[in-house]
Amino acid sequence: MSSENTPFHDPDAEIRDRLADSVAANATFDGWTGTALAAAGRGLALPEGDAARLFPGGATGVLEYLSSRSDRRMVEDLEVAGVAGMKVRERIRSAVRLRLEQHAGEREATRRALALLAMPLNAGLALKLLYRTVDAMWYAAGDTSVDFNFYTKRATLAGVYSATLLFWLNDRSEGAQATWEFLDRRLDDVMRIEKLKSQVRAWPGARTRAGATRR
């Protein structure tokens, strides 16, 4: 078999996972810093310099890795939950909930991660990670759009997910029930907007006026 057809195997996958988890577990106290990454490496008895080798991007590299892993696990969990048998609204609701529930015990670490990503230097990474997450949600929901709707769906979901994430960070209700009710309201808002847009497009003469405006 040629090397081109051989699945890539990362020999460091397991230790990279453990190292990232160790940084996340201590981020509540140490924050997301290069110092925390080095300390996590020592805690795992890694050879000197191995932590930096595994995450050359430092703390932000750990965040990117954990975000991508969470996206992947969310998609897998949705498949296990039988996403194919759900309506689209329920698929998205389940995706957002599953994504947040992965970090149920890591609210403070998540808060510190958002603070790091909010720094101007990390704005590009923050947008990239948010896009990847909402894109994964729509992928898991079965979205196949290739037109302008592809972008509007992701922009809309980015707003819903970001607002729900911020609400969740401060939610102390049992089982985060207040968060899921908040999410339902945001999704209801989106559905009402989409319904209104459809109604506007269906108004008599609407297309004619739109065409005249373009001319």
C-alpha positions in Angstrom: 0.0 0.0 0.0 1.4 3.4 -0.9 2.1 6.0 1.8 -0.6 8.3 0.2 -3.3 5.8 1.1 -2.1 5.1 4.6 -4.1 6.9 7.3 -2.0 9.4 9.3 -1.2 8.3 12.8 -0.1 10.9 15.3 2.2 9.2 17.8 1.7 12.1 20.2 -2.1 12.1 20.1 -2.6 10.6 23.6 0.0 12.7 25.4 -1.2 15.8 23.6 -4.7 15.1 24.8 -3.5 14.6 28.4 -1.4 17.8 28.3 -4.3 19.9 26.9 -6.6 18.5 29.6 -4.1 19.3 32.3 -3.7 22.9 31.1 -7.5 23.3 31.0 -7.9 21.8 34.5 -5.5 24.3 36.0 -6.6 27.3 33.9 -9.0 28.3 36.7 -6.0 29.1 38.9 -3.1 29.7 36.5 -4.9 31.1 33.5 -4.1 30.2 29.9 -0.4 31.1 29.8 2.9 29.7 28.6 3.9 29.2 32.2 0.8 27.1 32.8 1.6 25.0 29.7 5.2 24.4 31.0 3.9 23.5 34.5 1.4 21.0 33.0 4.3 19.4 31.1 6.3 19.0 34.3 3.2 17.7 36.1 3.1 14.9 33.4 6.8 14.3 33.8 7.4 15.2 30.1 11.0 15.8 29.0 12.1 19.4 29.0 10.8 21.2 26.0 8.1 18.6 25.1 5.2 20.8 26.1 6.4 23.5 23.8 7.0 21.0 21.0 3.5 19.6 21.3 1.9 23.0 21.4 4.3 25.4 19.6 1.5 28.0 19.6 1.6 28.1 23.4 -1.6 28.7 25.4 -3.6 29.8 22.3 -2.5 26.6 20.6 -4.0 24.6 23.5 -7.2 26.5 23.2 -7.4 25.9 19.4 -6.7 22.2 19.9 -9.4 21.8 22.7 -12.0 23.8 20.6 -11.4 21.6 17.6 -11.6 18.5 19.7 -14.9 19.7 21.3 -16.4 20.4 17.9 -15.5 16.9 16.8 -16.9 15.3 19.9 -20.1 17.3 19.6 -20.6 16.0 16.0 -20.0 12.4 17.3 -22.4 12.8 20.2 -25.1 14.2 17.9 -24.8 11.1 15.7 -25.2 8.9 18.7 -28.2 10.9 19.8 -29.9 10.1 16.5 -29.7 13.6 14.9 -31.1 12.3 11.6 -34.4 11.8 13.2 -34.7 15.3 14.6 -36.1 18.4 13.0 -33.5 21.0 12.1 -34.4 23.3 15.0 -33.9 20.5 17.5 -30.7 19.5 15.8 -29.2 22.9 16.3 -30.6 23.1 19.9 -29.0 19.8 20.7 -25.7 20.8 19.1 -25.4 24.0 21.2 -26.4 22.2 24.3 -24.0 19.3 23.8 -21.1 21.7 23.0 -21.7 23.6 26.2 -22.2 20.6 28.4 -18.8 19.3 27.5 -17.4 22.1 29.7 -20.0 21.9 32.5 -17.3 21.8 35.2 -15.0 24.3 33.5 -16.9 27.6 33.6 -14.1 29.6 35.1 -11.5 28.1 32.8 -13.9 28.9 29.9 -14.3 32.5 31.2 -10.6 33.0 31.2 -10.3 31.5 27.7 -12.8 34.0 26.4 -10.9 36.8 28.1 -7.7 35.7 26.3 -9.4 35.4 23.0 -11.0 38.9 23.5 -7.6 40.5 23.4 -7.0 42.3 20.1 -4.0 40.2 19.3 -6.2 37.1 19.3 -9.3 38.5 17.5 -8.5 36.5 14.4 -8.2 33.2 16.3 -11.4 34.0 18.2 -13.4 34.4 14.9 -11.8 31.3 13.4 -12.8 29.1 16.4 -16.3 30.5 16.5 -16.7 29.9 12.7 -15.4 26.4 13.0 -17.9 25.6 15.8 -21.0 26.9 14.1 -19.9 25.3 10.9 -19.5 22.0 12.7 -23.0 22.4 14.1 -24.6 23.0 10.7 -22.6 20.2 9.2 -23.9 17.9 11.9 -27.4 19.2 11.3 -27.2 18.1 7.7 -26.9 21.5 6.1 -26.0 21.3 2.4 -26.5 24.9 1.3 -23.9 26.3 -1.1 -25.5 29.7 -1.8 -25.7 32.9 0.3 -27.7 31.0 2.9 -24.5 29.1 3.8 -23.1 32.3 5.3 -26.3 33.7 6.7 -27.0 30.5 8.6 -23.6 30.5 10.2 -23.7 34.2 11.0 -27.1 33.8 12.7 -26.0 30.7 14.6 -22.8 32.5 15.7 -24.9 35.1 17.4 -27.2 32.6 19.1 -24.3 30.4 20.3 -22.2 33.4 21.6 -25.2 34.8 23.5 -26.0 31.4 25.0 -22.4 30.8 26.0 -22.2 34.1 27.8 -25.5 33.4 29.6 -24.4 29.9 30.5 -21.2 31.2 32.1 -23.3 33.0 34.8 -26.1 30.4 35.1 -26.4 28.7 38.4 -29.8 27.1 37.9 -30.1 23.4 38.4 -28.9 21.5 35.3 -28.4 24.9 33.6 -32.1 24.9 32.9 -32.2 28.7 32.6 -29.6 28.4 29.8 -31.6 26.0 27.8 -34.7 28.2 28.2 -32.6 31.2 27.1 -31.5 29.2 24.1 -35.1 28.3 23.2 -36.0 32.0 23.2 -33.1 32.9 20.9 -34.0 30.1 18.5 -37.7 31.3 18.6 -36.5 34.8 17.7 -34.6 33.4 14.8 -37.6 31.4 13.6 -39.8 34.5 13.8 -37.3 36.6 11.8 -37.1 33.9 9.1 -40.8 33.6 8.9 -41.1 37.4 8.5 -38.5 37.4 5.8 -40.5 34.7 4.0 -43.7 36.7 4.3 -42.0 39.8 2.9 -40.7 37.9 -0.1 -44.3 36.6 -0.6 -45.9 40.0 -0.6 -47.5 40.9 -4.0 -45.2 43.1 -6.0 -42.3 42.6 -3.6 -40.1 40.9 -6.3 -41.1 43.6 -8.8 -40.1 46.4 -6.4 -36.9 44.6 -5.5 -36.0 44.3 -9.2 -36.8 48.0 -9.8 -34.5 48.9 -6.9 -31.6 46.9 -8.3 -32.0 48.6 -11.7 
